Amino acid sequence: MSNYHIKHLEEYYQVYRKSVNNPERFWEEIAEEHFLWRKKWDKVLEWDFKKPEVKWFQGAELNISENCIDRHLATRANKTAILFEPNNPDDDAEHITYKQLYHRVNQFANVLKAQGVKKGDRVCIYVPMIPELAIATLACARIGAIHSVVFAGFSATALATRINDSDCKIVITSDGSYRGAKTIDLKGIVDEALERCEGVETVLVAKRIHSNITMKVGRDKWLQPLLDVASNQCEAEVMQAEDPLFILYTSGSTGKPKGMVHTTAGYMVYTAYTFKNAFQYRENDVYWCTADIGWITGHSYIVYGPLCNGATTVMFEGVPSYPDYGRFWDIVDKHKVNQFYTAPTAIRALAKQGVEMVEKYDLSSLKVLGSVGEPINEEAWHWYNENIGKKKSPIIDSWWQTETGGIMITPIPYVTPTKPTYATLPFIGVQPCIMDEHGKELKGNQVEGRLCIKFPWPSIARTIWGNHQRYKETYFSTFENMYFTGDGALRDEVGYYRITGRVDDVIIVSGHNLGTAPIEDAINEHPAVAESAIVGFPHDVKGSALYGYVTLKDSGESRNQENLRKEINQLISDRIGPIAKLNKIQFTDGLPKTRSGKIMRRILRKIAEKDTSNLGDISTLLNPECVQDIMDNVL
Ligand code: WTA
């Protein structure tokens, strides 16, 4: 069917118009022809951004695991579904065919059932990038359990918060994980977390690093022996279109992490359709997304989108720097990767190593390069284009969010002419707009403001787990009848979009969204700390790094500042994870505040950026005198 695969620019405009003029008809056609339904829908779309409520394909029945696996068995049984590349390059890669994936997912599903997991139960998956991670998510989908994957780099506290928030009964983990030359004691982290999680009855443990771990009798079970005796046939649960498929946590600017809820049918249709087009995936291509399945990019574009299209999707366990900085290119060469999707932070880190690390490898298989997670700066864009794509593979700078489920603004490779640092045009069916601070839409080109979306697309998150009110306030209250993204954007003279960055207190460090509030809370737990404020500042590899201003209870404190810095970072690492550690910590006697007592982060941000030419009027501050002192001691 023509609309499913867009091949040139005129077709893009034509299909886009159709998708906007009659979204119901458009998505119905896509859904009808490319997926396996147990029962078709009664109604394509029902929505109300005021409530807010969005329902796609109501009345339909399906199972997404059948769409990802069973449907391909007739034609692709022996094709590689998941190509697992282990941490150690000397270990063999594992090619898991669709048939094998079918058996392994069904076995896993039967194990979950035997452990008492039922439709609608929440399952926490805290597993490194090994095949069991993908298989566990699909096994949950098969039996209708709601998976909550927690990135296996999060700390025990962060894990416990997420387990408790969605009330998971069962946790899947592994003894440990490999990360380059290091190993991480994952099971130990789970044990620590579970001291705070009363609801968890069972822990299933995969063996990966063969470390000596303790197993709590009655609670902890080795996974493999259970899989060995489980049947490899498991009837898929029939799901309603709007049944939740998964919960995935993302940081907010305040408060605890938000458990974004994605449902079944709309998410499936949108991730499959975007995958096919945004990567121009063709049968027998080898596709590789370097993200971790612990993030939305991995959910949508390692697992669901690719598998729905019968693709071969690479899963890489390791890190870009191990055994050396040529590892990504070694993998591209070895597996003849055709589509490569990564984050600007990785591109910048690799660019720093020089082209010698690239030139050793044959990258001629590459056809499409992708970027996601944060704005890609011009220098990184050109380096990627010249040295990796050799100026012949288009770069798709794809903008989207955990909340959007799938890619929203992106060039379509070989279709949309690219422009460095621009995400270019909305994807089919996406209706973005730019708003000013007063809630007025800025029409026409050459405008800059806040990025909103006017109309629902199939994979929009439906709610925040257990807190619909917060969902409404965060995304639908800033602008009337609009989904507010939290990002700033501009539209250039030809209508191309460029994302300018967050307009709230979320800071993106190495592609990870970090809210300032939870980090400040962690710092403030230190007995010597009175108050703290976190801002981002530009960093050549991480994009943004964290700068902390900390006031101590006893300002004359004679303690060793270096030790204090270490202790503060240790606290952050324990409470959130190493990704949230501060690059710089400045001790100050006071923090600039408004008369109502609110910390003026805008001023602190400018100081951290070393851009103090225009601090604005500081005389209205409660304590303007502290500003000079902070400037004098900036790090
Ligand atoms: C940012 C990741 C500029 C943005 C899929 C967004 C980007 C947040 C881009 C979501 C891009 C993502 N250009 N900024 N191509 N892609 N972002 O939820 O600020 O981890 O709101 O989803 O990352 O991050 P999240």
Residues whose N, C-alpha, C, O or C-beta is under 5 A from the ligand:
A	BS01	WTA	S371 V372 G373 E374 P375 I376 D397 S398 W399 W400 Q401 T402 E403 T485 D487 I499 G501 R502 G511 N513
